[in-house]
Amino acid sequence: MSGTPAHRRPVAWGATVKAVLWSFLGLRRRRDFEQDVQRLNPIAVMATGVVLALLFVVGLMLIVRWVVASSAGAL
């Protein structure tokens, strides 16, 4: 490790999003997880997780609204 505090590591957005999406699925090799812990900025990981979770919830809400509106119009 370089001695840099974890919260001061540079943000690698692509790697961060990839790590968060894999964690949403619950599938991650231990070796990849250990690499993520060593190189990713934890603040960026948390922020990305919150944003992606909100996008997921909003997406589900929009799908439900669309399905309910479509079924109500079919009656």
FENMOPE-V140190 format. One record per pair of residues at least 24 apart in sequence whose ideal C-beta (glycine too) atoms are under 10 Angstrom apart, sorted by sequence separation. I is the first residue (numbers start at 0). GAP is how many residues later the second one is. D is the distance in Angstrom with one decimal. If there is no record, write none. Layout:
I/GAP/D
I/GAP/D
//
This chain:
11/24/9.9
14/24/7.4
15/24/5.7
19/24/9.4
14/25/6.3
15/25/7.3
18/25/9.8
19/25/6.3
23/25/8.2
14/26/9.9
15/26/9.9
18/26/6.6
19/26/9.2
22/26/7.5
11/27/7.3
16/27/9.5
19/27/9.6
20/27/9.1
11/28/6.7
12/28/9.9
15/28/5.1
16/28/9.6
19/28/4.8
20/28/9.7
23/28/7.1
8/29/9.2
9/29/9.1
10/29/8.2
11/29/7.9
14/29/9.5
15/29/5.7
18/29/8.3
19/29/5.0
22/29/9.8
23/29/8.0
8/30/6.8
9/30/9.7
10/30/5.0
14/30/9.7
15/30/9.9
17/30/9.9
18/30/9.3
19/30/9.6
5/31/8.6
8/31/6.9
9/31/7.0
12/31/7.4
15/31/8.7
16/31/5.9
19/31/9.0
20/31/7.1
5/32/9.0
8/32/4.4
10/32/8.4
11/32/8.1
15/32/5.1
16/32/9.8
19/32/5.7
23/32/7.8
5/33/9.6
7/33/7.8
8/33/8.3
10/33/4.4
15/33/9.1
19/33/9.0
5/34/8.4
6/34/6.5
8/34/9.1
9/34/9.2
10/34/9.4
16/34/9.5
5/35/6.9
6/35/6.3
7/35/9.4
8/35/8.3
12/35/7.8
16/35/7.4
1/36/9.7
4/36/9.9
5/36/5.3
6/36/5.3
10/36/9.3
0/37/6.6
1/37/9.9
4/37/9.9
5/37/8.5
6/37/9.1
10/37/9.2
0/38/9.6
5/39/9.9
//
